[in-house]
Amino acid sequence: MPRARKTPAEKRAEVFRRNYNIGKARTGFQEPDIARALGISQSSLYRRKVSPDKFTFGQVLTLNRLFGWTADELSSIIGT
């Protein structure tokens, strides 16, 4: 049986998780710190990490400032 292809949403979520984990490792921030910076609870942060399309653009920009993503990393996350 052929393997199912990933949907565009699954691909975006995978790219987001990879860049999120890299940024988190780079800065040493923990989940409570990140949630506080975004102004959301830790459980909301977890749900948004599972479905990154639920992050607002402002929250993505906040993550960009926290993690110091490169222009390439940020553009791969927002899909431009």
N, C-alpha and C positions, 0 to 999 in steps of 0.2 A: 504494500500500500504506500503511495507517495506521501511524503512528508508535507504537512500543511505549511503554507507560506505565512510569514508574519504579516500582520496588517500594518498599515502606515502608523496607526496609533501605538501598536506594540513596538515598532522600531523607534519611534520618538521617545517612548517610555524607557527603552533600553539605553538610548543615548543620554537621556536625562540622568538616569541612575548612575551611569558610568561617570559623568561629569560631576554629579553631586558627591559621589564617593571620593573622587580625586580631590575635589575642593575641600571636602571635610578632612581628608588626610593631610592636605597641604597646610591647613590652618589650625587643626587641632580642636575645632569647635565640636561640642557635643550636641545631641538632639535638643535638650532643654534650652541651650543658648540660641540655637537656630530658630526654634519655635518662638522664643521671646523676641528675637529680632524681627520676625515676621508678624508678630502680634497675634499669633494663633496658639492653640493648645498643642501639646505633643501628639494627641490622638488625631487632630486635624492634619498635622504635619505628616504623620504616617499615612493617612488616607490620600493626601495629595502626592506623596512619593509613589504610591501605587498607581495613581492616575494623575500624572503630572499636568495633563491638560486642565486640571482644576485650579492650578496656581493662577493668580492674576498676573498681569504683565508687571505690575508694580512689585509683586512678591518675587518674580523672576529677577527683576533689576536689583532688589535687595540682596538676593542670593548672589548675584553677580558681584556686588560690592563686598559681601562677606568673604566669598571664595576667591575673588580675584581672577575670575575666568578670563581667558584670552578672547579676542574677538572671534576666533574660529570656534571656540567652545560655545560661546554665547549664540552665535549664528546657527550652530548645529542644534541647539536646544530650541530656539524659537522658530526654526525652520525656514530661514532665509537663505 
